Amino acid sequence: MQALTINCSLKSTAKDAVSSTARLLDEVEAEWRKLGIDVQSVRAADLNLLPGVTSDEGPGDEWPAVRQRIMAADIVVIGTPIWLGQPSSVCKRVLERMDAFISEVDENTGHMPAYGKVAGVAVVGNEDGAHHVCAEVFQALVDVGFTIPASASTYWVGEAMGSTNYVDLKSTPEKTAGTTRTLARLTHHLASLLRTARYPSIKP
């Protein structure tokens, strides 16, 4: 089984390899590896993802390679920080590019390319709003064909107006460790089921 994390931190590797989003996604990936899942990751800010809603926006667009990784994965988890109570602009660009799935329906089954793939969300920030961000990202993922299991989010938010970042914590809070473990196990479980019991055709 294969899983993919898409890190939507505003920080590129060139600017700063350390980010709170990366730390939380690393913890998700560690839980998956305990289950024998092959894990890959993408840091979206490192790539030239052109604006648009097709799967290839032309010369210089690096989205087609990301799409290929999504197509190869059974599970996709998007990680995003909270900015102004919203998912990051990088996260929104990734979701906009997935909009292309809506027009790429299989002629025989009526399925979008993400049908049968499981998704989850990981969120970090220094203000409240994790539930709102999860809701926004989940709705977008469902719209383009992903399946969301129970308890498929993990998050950490610091004190309002605070200065502590998740990446700076000396240890992972048990509540966050628990939701990360739950996300990993339940995405794995649902993906296993969907591999053996695919969705039926929705064509008339």
Secondary structure as the mmCIF struct_conf table of DSSP 4:
data_model
#
loop_
_struct_conf.conf_type_id
_struct_conf.id
_struct_conf.beg_label_comp_id
_struct_conf.beg_label_asym_id
_struct_conf.beg_label_seq_id
_struct_conf.end_label_comp_id
_struct_conf.end_label_asym_id
_struct_conf.end_label_seq_id
STRN STRN1 GLN A 2 ASN A 7
BEND BEND1 LEU A 10 LEU A 10
TURN_TY1_P TURN_TY1_P1 THR A 13 LYS A 15
BEND BEND2 ALA A 17 ALA A 17
HELX_RH_AL_P HELX_RH_AL_P1 SER A 20 LYS A 34
TURN_TY1_P TURN_TY1_P2 LEU A 35 GLY A 36
STRN STRN2 ASP A 38 ARG A 43
HELX_RH_3T_P HELX_RH_3T_P1 ALA A 44 ASP A 46
BEND BEND3 LEU A 47 LEU A 47
BEND BEND4 PRO A 51 SER A 55
BEND BEND5 GLY A 58 GLY A 58
TURN_TY1_P TURN_TY1_P3 PRO A 59 GLY A 60
HELX_RH_AL_P HELX_RH_AL_P2 TRP A 63 ALA A 72
BEND BEND6 ASP A 74 ASP A 74
STRN STRN3 ILE A 75 TRP A 83
TURN_TY1_P TURN_TY1_P4 LEU A 84 GLY A 85
STRN STRN4 GLN A 86 PRO A 87
HELX_RH_AL_P HELX_RH_AL_P3 SER A 89 MET A 98
HELX_RH_3T_P HELX_RH_3T_P2 ASP A 99 SER A 103
TURN_TY1_P TURN_TY1_P5 GLU A 107 THR A 109
TURN_TY1_P TURN_TY1_P6 PRO A 113 GLY A 116
STRN STRN5 VAL A 118 GLY A 125
BEND BEND7 ASN A 126 ASP A 128
HELX_RH_AL_P HELX_RH_AL_P4 ALA A 130 ASP A 143
TURN_TY1_P TURN_TY1_P7 VAL A 144 GLY A 145
STRN STRN6 THR A 147 THR A 147
TURN_TY1_P TURN_TY1_P8 ALA A 150 SER A 151
STRN STRN7 SER A 153 VAL A 157
TURN_TY1_P TURN_TY1_P9 ALA A 160 MET A 161
HELX_RH_3T_P HELX_RH_3T_P3 TYR A 166 ASP A 168
BEND BEND8 LYS A 170 SER A 171
HELX_RH_AL_P HELX_RH_AL_P5 GLU A 174 THR A 196
BEND BEND9 ALA A 197 ALA A 197
HELX_LH_PP_P HELX_LH_PP_P1 ARG A 198 SER A 201
#
